[in-house]
Amino acid sequence: MARFEELFTSHHDAVLRYVVRRLEIREDAADLVAETFLIAWRRMDDVPQHQALPWLYGVARKVLANHRRGETRRHGLADKLRDDLRTTPVEFEPTGELQHAAEVFRQLSDADRELLSLVAWEGLDTAQLAAALGCSRNAAMVRLHRARRRLERLLNQPSTGRMPATVRGEQS
């Protein structure tokens, strides 16, 4: 423990400068230096007594290489997603009853819309819904039942242009 503290105190700033000089995004430096010293902590028996700083530079070099590979993967995935989104067909504009249903759906509270979406669009059953919401299965069933009732009530009432108080989240 004392040897690691001495290693950290003696070489932290040098390793930090080494990492910062090699990064495009300086904000990543603290994480990469921490990872370098975590590796040193785990491998204290491998750290040479009189050549600790060069050894730390070698570790930091590998940590930086892993970081760059990860960044390249992330950027590649982001580029692929952007390309996929560019080629995704535009959704149709609802008309008639579908337009009315979409307008009513937007009138629901965020919580009700999320519940109904998780079940209808994502295909979750009540056990999965409970896991997604972080509640018991019974609580999820009750919330879903109430959200469905509110949706049904809105669908069946004539359009007034004003949201009912219960939908806005107000108490009656």
Backbone as JSON Lines, residues from 0, in Angstrom:
{"i":0,"aa":"M","n":[0.83,-1.19,0.0],"ca":[0.0,0.0,0.0],"c":[0.88,1.26,0.0]}
{"i":1,"aa":"A","n":[1.86,1.3,0.85],"ca":[2.76,2.46,0.91],"c":[3.53,2.6,-0.39]}
{"i":2,"aa":"R","n":[3.92,1.49,-0.99],"ca":[4.66,1.56,-2.26],"c":[3.79,2.16,-3.36]}
{"i":3,"aa":"F","n":[2.52,1.77,-3.39],"ca":[1.62,2.33,-4.4],"c":[1.42,3.83,-4.17]}
{"i":4,"aa":"E","n":[1.21,4.22,-2.92],"ca":[1.03,5.64,-2.62],"c":[2.24,6.45,-3.07]}
{"i":5,"aa":"E","n":[3.42,5.92,-2.84],"ca":[4.64,6.6,-3.28],"c":[4.7,6.67,-4.81]}
{"i":6,"aa":"L","n":[4.36,5.56,-5.46],"ca":[4.33,5.52,-6.92],"c":[3.36,6.56,-7.46]}
{"i":7,"aa":"F","n":[2.18,6.6,-6.9],"ca":[1.14,7.53,-7.36],"c":[1.58,8.98,-7.14]}
{"i":8,"aa":"T","n":[2.03,9.27,-5.94],"ca":[2.44,10.64,-5.6],"c":[3.6,11.09,-6.48]}
{"i":9,"aa":"S","n":[4.56,10.23,-6.7],"ca":[5.76,10.59,-7.45],"c":[5.5,10.76,-8.95]}
{"i":10,"aa":"H","n":[4.57,9.99,-9.5],"ca":[4.47,9.93,-10.96],"c":[3.12,10.35,-11.54]}
{"i":11,"aa":"H","n":[2.16,10.68,-10.71],"ca":[0.84,11.05,-11.23],"c":[0.91,12.19,-12.23]}
{"i":12,"aa":"D","n":[1.57,13.27,-11.86],"ca":[1.6,14.45,-12.74],"c":[2.29,14.15,-14.06]}
{"i":13,"aa":"A","n":[3.36,13.38,-14.03],"ca":[4.08,13.04,-15.27],"c":[3.2,12.18,-16.18]}
{"i":14,"aa":"V","n":[2.49,11.22,-15.59],"ca":[1.61,10.37,-16.39],"c":[0.45,11.2,-16.94]}
{"i":15,"aa":"L","n":[-0.08,12.1,-16.14],"ca":[-1.16,12.98,-16.61],"c":[-0.7,13.81,-17.81]}
{"i":16,"aa":"R","n":[0.47,14.43,-17.71],"ca":[1.0,15.22,-18.83],"c":[1.18,14.34,-20.08]}
{"i":17,"aa":"Y","n":[1.7,13.13,-19.88],"ca":[1.9,12.19,-20.98],"c":[0.58,11.91,-21.69]}
{"i":18,"aa":"V","n":[-0.45,11.64,-20.92],"ca":[-1.76,11.31,-21.49],"c":[-2.37,12.53,-22.17]}
{"i":19,"aa":"V","n":[-2.35,13.69,-21.52],"ca":[-2.97,14.9,-22.07],"c":[-2.35,15.26,-23.42]}
{"i":20,"aa":"R","n":[-1.05,15.12,-23.55],"ca":[-0.38,15.46,-24.8],"c":[-0.81,14.56,-25.95]}
{"i":21,"aa":"R","n":[-1.38,13.43,-25.66],"ca":[-1.74,12.47,-26.7],"c":[-3.24,12.35,-26.94]}
{"i":22,"aa":"L","n":[-4.0,13.19,-26.3],"ca":[-5.46,13.11,-26.42],"c":[-6.02,14.26,-27.24]}
{"i":23,"aa":"E","n":[-7.08,13.98,-27.96],"ca":[-7.82,15.04,-28.64],"c":[-8.81,15.68,-27.68]}
{"i":24,"aa":"I","n":[-9.41,14.88,-26.83],"ca":[-10.41,15.37,-25.88],"c":[-9.78,15.3,-24.48]}
{"i":25,"aa":"R","n":[-9.36,16.43,-23.98],"ca":[-8.64,16.48,-22.69],"c":[-9.47,15.96,-21.53]}
{"i":26,"aa":"E","n":[-10.8,16.04,-21.65],"ca":[-11.66,15.61,-20.55],"c":[-11.52,14.11,-20.26]}
{"i":27,"aa":"D","n":[-11.01,13.35,-21.21],"ca":[-10.84,11.91,-21.01],"c":[-9.58,11.59,-20.2]}
{"i":28,"aa":"A","n":[-8.7,12.56,-20.01],"ca":[-7.4,12.32,-19.39],"c":[-7.51,11.73,-17.99]}
{"i":29,"aa":"A","n":[-8.38,12.3,-17.16],"ca":[-8.48,11.83,-15.77],"c":[-8.86,10.35,-15.71]}
{"i":30,"aa":"D","n":[-9.8,9.94,-16.56],"ca":[-10.21,8.53,-16.58],"c":[-9.07,7.62,-17.03]}
{"i":31,"aa":"L","n":[-8.32,8.06,-18.02],"ca":[-7.24,7.23,-18.55],"c":[-6.07,7.14,-17.57]}
{"i":32,"aa":"V","n":[-5.79,8.23,-16.87],"ca":[-4.74,8.19,-15.83],"c":[-5.19,7.28,-14.69]}
{"i":33,"aa":"A","n":[-6.45,7.39,-14.31],"ca":[-6.96,6.52,-13.24],"c":[-6.86,5.06,-13.65]}
{"i":34,"aa":"E","n":[-7.19,4.76,-14.9],"ca":[-7.09,3.38,-15.38],"c":[-5.64,2.9,-15.37]}
{"i":35,"aa":"T","n":[-4.72,3.79,-15.74],"ca":[-3.29,3.45,-15.73],"c":[-2.85,3.07,-14.32]}
{"i":36,"aa":"F","n":[-3.24,3.87,-13.34],"ca":[-2.83,3.58,-11.97],"c":[-3.59,2.4,-11.38]}
{"i":37,"aa":"L","n":[-4.78,2.14,-11.86],"ca":[-5.5,0.94,-11.42],"c":[-4.73,-0.31,-11.87]}
{"i":38,"aa":"I","n":[-4.25,-0.27,-13.09],"ca":[-3.45,-1.4,-13.59],"c":[-2.17,-1.54,-12.76]}
{"i":39,"aa":"A","n":[-1.55,-0.41,-12.44],"ca":[-0.34,-0.45,-11.61],"c":[-0.65,-1.04,-10.24]}
{"i":40,"aa":"W","n":[-1.78,-0.68,-9.67],"ca":[-2.2,-1.22,-8.36],"c":[-2.34,-2.73,-8.44]}
{"i":41,"aa":"R","n":[-2.99,-3.19,-9.5],"ca":[-3.22,-4.63,-9.65],"c":[-1.93,-5.4,-9.92]}
{"i":42,"aa":"R","n":[-0.96,-4.72,-10.52],"ca":[0.27,-5.41,-10.93],"c":[1.49,-4.86,-10.2]}
{"i":43,"aa":"M","n":[1.33,-4.46,-8.96],"ca":[2.43,-3.86,-8.19],"c":[3.69,-4.71,-8.2]}
{"i":44,"aa":"D","n":[3.52,-6.02,-8.23],"ca":[4.7,-6.89,-8.24],"c":[5.48,-6.78,-9.55]}
{"i":45,"aa":"D","n":[4.84,-6.32,-10.63],"ca":[5.5,-6.19,-11.92],"c":[6.16,-4.83,-12.12]}
{"i":46,"aa":"V","n":[5.83,-3.86,-11.26],"ca":[6.38,-2.51,-11.41],"c":[7.84,-2.53,-11.0]}
{"i":47,"aa":"P","n":[8.74,-2.17,-11.94],"ca":[10.17,-2.17,-11.6],"c":[10.49,-1.1,-10.56]}
{"i":48,"aa":"Q","n":[11.35,-1.43,-9.67],"ca":[11.7,-0.54,-8.56],"c":[12.29,0.79,-9.04]}
{"i":49,"aa":"H","n":[13.23,0.75,-9.99],"ca":[13.94,1.96,-10.39],"c":[13.53,2.48,-11.76]}
{"i":50,"aa":"Q","n":[12.62,1.81,-12.42],"ca":[12.16,2.23,-13.74],"c":[10.63,2.34,-13.75]}
{"i":51,"aa":"A","n":[10.06,2.8,-12.66],"ca":[8.6,2.83,-12.53],"c":[7.96,3.77,-13.55]}
{"i":52,"aa":"L","n":[8.53,4.95,-13.75],"ca":[7.9,5.91,-14.66],"c":[7.87,5.39,-16.1]}
{"i":53,"aa":"P","n":[8.95,4.88,-16.64],"ca":[8.85,4.32,-18.0],"c":[7.84,3.17,-18.07]}
{"i":54,"aa":"W","n":[7.78,2.36,-17.04],"ca":[6.81,1.26,-17.01],"c":[5.39,1.83,-17.04]}
{"i":55,"aa":"L","n":[5.14,2.89,-16.26],"ca":[3.82,3.55,-16.25],"c":[3.5,4.15,-17.62]}
{"i":56,"aa":"Y","n":[4.52,4.72,-18.3],"ca":[4.3,5.24,-19.65],"c":[3.88,4.12,-20.59]}
{"i":57,"aa":"G","n":[4.48,2.96,-20.44],"ca":[4.1,1.82,-21.27],"c":[2.67,1.4,-21.02]}
{"i":58,"aa":"V","n":[2.27,1.38,-19.76],"ca":[0.88,1.04,-19.43],"c":[-0.05,2.11,-20.0]}
{"i":59,"aa":"A","n":[0.3,3.37,-19.8],"ca":[-0.54,4.48,-20.29],"c":[-0.66,4.42,-21.82]}
{"i":60,"aa":"R","n":[0.41,4.05,-22.49],"ca":[0.38,3.92,-23.94],"c":[-0.65,2.89,-24.38]}
{"i":61,"aa":"K","n":[-0.69,1.76,-23.67],"ca":[-1.67,0.71,-24.0],"c":[-3.09,1.14,-23.64]}
{"i":62,"aa":"V","n":[-3.23,1.84,-22.53],"ca":[-4.55,2.36,-22.15],"c":[-5.04,3.34,-23.22]}
{"i":63,"aa":"L","n":[-4.16,4.21,-23.69],"ca":[-4.52,5.16,-24.76],"c":[-4.9,4.42,-26.04]}
{"i":64,"aa":"A","n":[-4.16,3.39,-26.39],"ca":[-4.47,2.62,-27.59],"c":[-5.86,1.98,-27.48]}
{"i":65,"aa":"N","n":[-6.18,1.42,-26.32],"ca":[-7.51,0.85,-26.11],"c":[-8.58,1.92,-26.22]}
{"i":66,"aa":"H","n":[-8.29,3.07,-25.66],"ca":[-9.23,4.19,-25.7],"c":[-9.49,4.6,-27.16]}
{"i":67,"aa":"R","n":[-8.42,4.72,-27.94],"ca":[-8.57,5.12,-29.36],"c":[-9.37,4.08,-30.14]}
{"i":68,"aa":"R","n":[-9.11,2.8,-29.89],"ca":[-9.88,1.76,-30.58],"c":[-11.34,1.85,-30.22]}
{"i":69,"aa":"G","n":[-11.63,2.09,-28.95],"ca":[-13.02,2.25,-28.52],"c":[-13.68,3.45,-29.17]}
{"i":70,"aa":"E","n":[-12.95,4.56,-29.24],"ca":[-13.49,5.77,-29.88],"c":[-13.77,5.5,-31.36]}
{"i":71,"aa":"T","n":[-12.85,4.81,-32.02],"ca":[-13.04,4.5,-33.44],"c":[-14.29,3.65,-33.62]}
{"i":72,"aa":"R","n":[-14.48,2.66,-32.74],"ca":[-15.68,1.81,-32.82],"c":[-16.94,2.64,-32.59]}
{"i":73,"aa":"R","n":[-16.9,3.5,-31.56],"ca":[-18.08,4.32,-31.26],"c":[-18.4,5.25,-32.43]}
{"i":74,"aa":"H","n":[-17.38,5.88,-33.0],"ca":[-17.63,6.79,-34.12],"c":[-18.15,6.01,-35.33]}
{"i":75,"aa":"G","n":[-17.61,4.83,-35.57],"ca":[-18.09,4.0,-36.67],"c":[-19.54,3.62,-36.49]}
{"i":76,"aa":"L","n":[-19.91,3.25,-35.26],"ca":[-21.3,2.9,-34.99],"c":[-22.21,4.12,-35.14]}
{"i":77,"aa":"A","n":[-21.74,5.27,-34.67],"ca":[-22.54,6.49,-34.8],"c":[-22.73,6.85,-36.27]}
{"i":78,"aa":"D","n":[-21.69,6.72,-37.08],"ca":[-21.8,6.99,-38.52],"c":[-22.79,6.03,-39.17]}
{"i":79,"aa":"K","n":[-22.71,4.75,-38.79],"ca":[-23.64,3.76,-39.35],"c":[-25.07,4.08,-38.96]}
{"i":80,"aa":"L","n":[-25.28,4.48,-37.71],"ca":[-26.63,4.82,-37.27],"c":[-27.15,6.04,-38.03]}
{"i":81,"aa":"R","n":[-26.29,7.06,-38.22],"ca":[-26.71,8.24,-38.99],"c":[-27.1,7.84,-40.41]}
{"i":82,"aa":"D","n":[-26.31,6.96,-41.03],"ca":[-26.64,6.5,-42.39],"c":[-27.96,5.74,-42.4]}
{"i":83,"aa":"D","n":[-28.16,4.87,-41.4],"ca":[-29.41,4.12,-41.32],"c":[-30.6,5.05,-41.15]}
{"i":84,"aa":"L","n":[-30.44,6.09,-40.33],"ca":[-31.54,7.02,-40.11],"c":[-31.84,7.84,-41.36]}
{"i":85,"aa":"R","n":[-30.81,8.13,-42.15],"ca":[-31.04,8.88,-43.39],"c":[-31.85,8.07,-44.39]}
{"i":86,"aa":"T","n":[-31.68,6.74,-44.36],"ca":[-32.37,5.9,-45.35],"c":[-33.67,5.32,-44.82]}
{"i":87,"aa":"T","n":[-34.01,5.59,-43.56],"ca":[-35.26,5.1,-43.0],"c":[-36.42,5.88,-43.61]}
{"i":88,"aa":"P","n":[-37.43,5.19,-44.11],"ca":[-38.55,5.91,-44.72],"c":[-39.28,6.77,-43.69]}
{"i":89,"aa":"V","n":[-39.78,7.89,-44.15],"ca":[-40.52,8.8,-43.29],"c":[-41.86,8.15,-42.95]}
{"i":90,"aa":"E","n":[-42.24,8.25,-41.69],"ca":[-43.52,7.67,-41.28],"c":[-44.65,8.45,-41.93]}
{"i":91,"aa":"F","n":[-45.74,7.75,-42.17],"ca":[-46.88,8.38,-42.81],"c":[-47.58,9.32,-41.83]}
{"i":92,"aa":"E","n":[-48.29,10.27,-42.4],"ca":[-49.08,11.2,-41.6],"c":[-50.46,10.58,-41.4]}
{"i":93,"aa":"P","n":[-50.88,10.43,-40.14],"ca":[-52.19,9.83,-39.91],"c":[-53.32,10.76,-40.36]}
{"i":94,"aa":"T","n":[-54.4,10.16,-40.8],"ca":[-55.58,10.93,-41.19],"c":[-56.8,10.31,-40.53]}
{"i":95,"aa":"G","n":[-57.87,11.05,-40.47],"ca":[-59.14,10.55,-39.95],"c":[-59.05,10.07,-38.52]}
{"i":96,"aa":"E","n":[-59.47,8.82,-38.3],"ca":[-59.49,8.25,-36.95],"c":[-58.09,8.13,-36.36]}
{"i":97,"aa":"L","n":[-57.13,7.79,-37.2],"ca":[-55.75,7.67,-36.71],"c":[-55.22,9.02,-36.25]}
{"i":98,"aa":"Q","n":[-55.57,10.08,-36.97],"ca":[-55.13,11.41,-36.56],"c":[-55.76,11.78,-35.22]}
{"i":99,"aa":"H","n":[-57.04,11.47,-35.06],"ca":[-57.72,11.74,-33.78],"c":[-57.06,10.94,-32.65]}
{"i":100,"aa":"A","n":[-56.76,9.67,-32.91],"ca":[-56.12,8.84,-31.88],"c":[-54.73,9.39,-31.53]}
{"i":101,"aa":"A","n":[-53.99,9.85,-32.53],"ca":[-52.66,10.42,-32.27],"c":[-52.77,11.69,-31.43]}
{"i":102,"aa":"E","n":[-53.76,12.52,-31.74],"ca":[-53.96,13.75,-30.97],"c":[-54.34,13.43,-29.53]}
{"i":103,"aa":"V","n":[-55.21,12.45,-29.35],"ca":[-55.62,12.04,-28.0],"c":[-54.43,11.46,-27.25]}
{"i":104,"aa":"F","n":[-53.64,10.64,-27.92],"ca":[-52.47,10.03,-27.29],"c":[-51.52,11.13,-26.79]}
{"i":105,"aa":"R","n":[-51.32,12.18,-27.57],"ca":[-50.44,13.28,-27.16],"c":[-51.0,14.04,-25.95]}
{"i":106,"aa":"Q","n":[-52.3,13.95,-25.72],"ca":[-52.91,14.63,-24.58],"c":[-52.64,13.91,-23.26]}
{"i":107,"aa":"L","n":[-52.3,12.65,-23.34],"ca":[-52.01,11.88,-22.13],"c":[-50.75,12.42,-21.45]}
{"i":108,"aa":"S","n":[-50.62,12.13,-20.18],"ca":[-49.4,12.51,-19.46],"c":[-48.22,11.73,-20.02]}
{"i":109,"aa":"D","n":[-47.01,12.23,-19.79],"ca":[-45.8,11.53,-20.24],"c":[-45.77,10.11,-19.69]}
{"i":110,"aa":"A","n":[-46.14,9.96,-18.43],"ca":[-46.1,8.64,-17.79],"c":[-47.07,7.68,-18.47]}
{"i":111,"aa":"D","n":[-48.28,8.13,-18.78],"ca":[-49.25,7.26,-19.44],"c":[-48.79,6.91,-20.86]}
{"i":112,"aa":"R","n":[-48.27,7.89,-21.58],"ca":[-47.79,7.6,-22.94],"c":[-46.66,6.58,-22.91]}
{"i":113,"aa":"E","n":[-45.75,6.72,-21.94],"ca":[-44.63,5.78,-21.84],"c":[-45.14,4.37,-21.53]}
{"i":114,"aa":"L","n":[-46.05,4.26,-20.58],"ca":[-46.62,2.94,-20.24],"c":[-47.25,2.28,-21.46]}
{"i":115,"aa":"L","n":[-48.13,3.01,-22.12],"ca":[-48.83,2.44,-23.26],"c":[-47.88,2.13,-24.41]}
{"i":116,"aa":"S","n":[-46.86,2.95,-24.6],"ca":[-45.88,2.72,-25.65],"c":[-45.05,1.48,-25.38]}
{"i":117,"aa":"L","n":[-44.64,1.3,-24.13],"ca":[-43.85,0.12,-23.78],"c":[-44.61,-1.16,-24.07]}
{"i":118,"aa":"V","n":[-45.91,-1.14,-23.84],"ca":[-46.71,-2.34,-24.08],"c":[-47.05,-2.5,-25.56]}
{"i":119,"aa":"A","n":[-47.53,-1.42,-26.19],"ca":[-48.0,-1.52,-27.57],"c":[-46.85,-1.56,-28.58]}
{"i":120,"aa":"W","n":[-45.89,-0.69,-28.44],"ca":[-44.84,-0.58,-29.46],"c":[-43.65,-1.48,-29.18]}
{"i":121,"aa":"E","n":[-43.3,-1.62,-27.89],"ca":[-42.13,-2.44,-27.56],"c":[-42.5,-3.87,-27.24]}
{"i":122,"aa":"G","n":[-43.81,-4.14,-27.09],"ca":[-44.29,-5.5,-26.89],"c":[-43.99,-6.09,-25.52]}
{"i":123,"aa":"L","n":[-43.85,-5.24,-24.49],"ca":[-43.55,-5.77,-23.16],"c":[-44.79,-6.36,-22.52]}
{"i":124,"aa":"D","n":[-44.61,-7.48,-21.81],"ca":[-45.71,-8.01,-21.0],"c":[-45.64,-7.33,-19.63]}
{"i":125,"aa":"T","n":[-46.56,-7.65,-18.73],"ca":[-46.61,-6.93,-17.45],"c":[-45.38,-7.17,-16.59]}
{"i":126,"aa":"A","n":[-44.8,-8.36,-16.65],"ca":[-43.59,-8.62,-15.87],"c":[-42.43,-7.77,-16.39]}
{"i":127,"aa":"Q","n":[-42.3,-7.69,-17.71],"ca":[-41.24,-6.87,-18.31],"c":[-41.5,-5.38,-18.06]}
{"i":128,"aa":"L","n":[-42.77,-4.99,-18.13],"ca":[-43.14,-3.61,-17.85],"c":[-42.76,-3.24,-16.42]}
{"i":129,"aa":"A","n":[-43.03,-4.14,-15.48],"ca":[-42.68,-3.89,-14.08],"c":[-41.17,-3.71,-13.94]}
{"i":130,"aa":"A","n":[-40.4,-4.53,-14.64],"ca":[-38.94,-4.41,-14.57],"c":[-38.48,-3.07,-15.15]}
{"i":131,"aa":"A","n":[-39.09,-2.67,-16.26],"ca":[-38.71,-1.39,-16.89],"c":[-39.06,-0.21,-16.0]}
{"i":132,"aa":"L","n":[-40.18,-0.32,-15.28],"ca":[-40.63,0.78,-14.42],"c":[-40.0,0.73,-13.03]}
{"i":133,"aa":"G","n":[-39.43,-0.41,-12.68],"ca":[-38.84,-0.55,-11.35],"c":[-39.89,-0.65,-10.26]}
{"i":134,"aa":"C","n":[-40.97,-1.38,-10.56],"ca":[-42.04,-1.54,-9.57],"c":[-42.5,-3.0,-9.59]}
{"i":135,"aa":"S","n":[-43.44,-3.32,-8.73],"ca":[-43.95,-4.69,-8.7],"c":[-44.84,-4.94,-9.91]}
{"i":136,"aa":"R","n":[-45.07,-6.2,-10.2],"ca":[-45.93,-6.57,-11.33],"c":[-47.35,-6.05,-11.11]}
{"i":137,"aa":"N","n":[-47.83,-6.16,-9.87],"ca":[-49.18,-5.67,-9.58],"c":[-49.28,-4.16,-9.79]}
{"i":138,"aa":"A","n":[-48.27,-3.43,-9.34],"ca":[-48.29,-1.97,-9.53],"c":[-48.27,-1.64,-11.02]}
{"i":139,"aa":"A","n":[-47.49,-2.37,-11.8],"ca":[-47.44,-2.14,-13.25],"c":[-48.8,-2.42,-13.89]}
{"i":140,"aa":"M","n":[-49.45,-3.5,-13.45],"ca":[-50.77,-3.84,-13.99],"c":[-51.78,-2.74,-13.68]}
{"i":141,"aa":"V","n":[-51.74,-2.23,-12.45],"ca":[-52.67,-1.16,-12.06],"c":[-52.41,0.1,-12.86]}
{"i":142,"aa":"R","n":[-51.15,0.49,-12.98],"ca":[-50.81,1.69,-13.76],"c":[-51.25,1.55,-15.21]}
{"i":143,"aa":"L","n":[-51.01,0.38,-15.79],"ca":[-51.39,0.15,-17.17],"c":[-52.91,0.2,-17.33]}
{"i":144,"aa":"H","n":[-53.62,-0.42,-16.41],"ca":[-55.08,-0.41,-16.47],"c":[-55.61,1.03,-16.4]}
{"i":145,"aa":"R","n":[-55.07,1.82,-15.5],"ca":[-55.51,3.21,-15.35],"c":[-55.18,4.04,-16.59]}
{"i":146,"aa":"A","n":[-53.99,3.82,-17.15],"ca":[-53.61,4.55,-18.37],"c":[-54.53,4.19,-19.52]}
{"i":147,"aa":"R","n":[-54.87,2.92,-19.64],"ca":[-55.79,2.49,-20.7],"c":[-57.17,3.11,-20.51]}
{"i":148,"aa":"R","n":[-57.62,3.17,-19.27],"ca":[-58.93,3.79,-18.98],"c":[-58.92,5.27,-19.36]}
{"i":149,"aa":"R","n":[-57.83,5.98,-19.01],"ca":[-57.75,7.41,-19.36],"c":[-57.74,7.59,-20.88]}
{"i":150,"aa":"L","n":[-57.01,6.73,-21.58],"ca":[-56.97,6.8,-23.04],"c":[-58.36,6.55,-23.62]}
{"i":151,"aa":"E","n":[-59.02,5.53,-23.14],"ca":[-60.35,5.2,-23.63],"c":[-61.33,6.34,-23.38]}
{"i":152,"aa":"R","n":[-61.26,6.93,-22.19],"ca":[-62.14,8.05,-21.86],"c":[-61.93,9.22,-22.83]}
{"i":153,"aa":"L","n":[-60.66,9.52,-23.12],"ca":[-60.35,10.61,-24.05],"c":[-60.8,10.29,-25.47]}
{"i":154,"aa":"L","n":[-60.64,9.05,-25.88],"ca":[-61.05,8.66,-27.22],"c":[-62.56,8.77,-27.41]}
{"i":155,"aa":"N","n":[-63.32,8.54,-26.34],"ca":[-64.77,8.53,-26.43],"c":[-65.42,9.88,-26.19]}
{"i":156,"aa":"Q","n":[-64.67,10.86,-25.74],"ca":[-65.29,12.16,-25.49],"c":[-65.15,13.06,-26.7]}
{"i":157,"aa":"P","n":[-66.13,13.96,-26.88],"ca":[-66.04,14.88,-28.01],"c":[-64.84,15.81,-27.84]}
{"i":158,"aa":"S","n":[-64.24,16.21,-28.93],"ca":[-63.07,17.08,-28.88],"c":[-63.47,18.48,-28.47]}
{"i":159,"aa":"T","n":[-62.85,18.98,-27.39],"ca":[-63.16,20.33,-26.91],"c":[-61.99,21.28,-27.12]}
{"i":160,"aa":"G","n":[-60.85,20.72,-27.49],"ca":[-59.67,21.55,-27.67],"c":[-58.92,21.78,-26.38]}
{"i":161,"aa":"R","n":[-59.53,21.43,-25.23],"ca":[-58.88,21.61,-23.93],"c":[-58.69,20.25,-23.3]}
{"i":162,"aa":"M","n":[-57.51,20.04,-22.71],"ca":[-57.22,18.78,-22.05],"c":[-57.95,18.69,-20.72]}
{"i":163,"aa":"P","n":[-58.56,17.55,-20.41],"ca":[-59.19,17.38,-19.1],"c":[-58.15,17.47,-17.99]}
{"i":164,"aa":"A","n":[-58.6,17.91,-16.82],"ca":[-57.68,18.11,-15.67],"c":[-56.96,16.83,-15.3]}
{"i":165,"aa":"T","n":[-57.65,15.69,-15.37],"ca":[-57.02,14.43,-14.96],"c":[-55.89,14.05,-15.9]}
{"i":166,"aa":"V","n":[-55.98,14.42,-17.16],"ca":[-54.93,14.11,-18.12],"c":[-53.73,15.01,-17.91]}
{"i":167,"aa":"R","n":[-54.0,16.28,-17.53],"ca":[-52.91,17.22,-17.29],"c":[-52.2,16.91,-16.0]}
{"i":168,"aa":"G","n":[-52.71,15.98,-15.2],"ca":[-52.04,15.62,-13.95],"c":[-52.63,16.34,-12.74]}
{"i":169,"aa":"E","n":[-53.71,17.09,-12.94],"ca":[-54.33,17.8,-11.82],"c":[-55.29,16.88,-11.11]}
{"i":170,"aa":"Q","n":[-55.53,17.14,-9.86],"ca":[-56.47,16.36,-9.06],"c":[-57.86,16.95,-9.22]}
{"i":171,"aa":"S","n":[-58.88,16.12,-9.31],"ca":[-60.24,16.63,-9.41],"c":[-60.91,16.66,-8.07]}
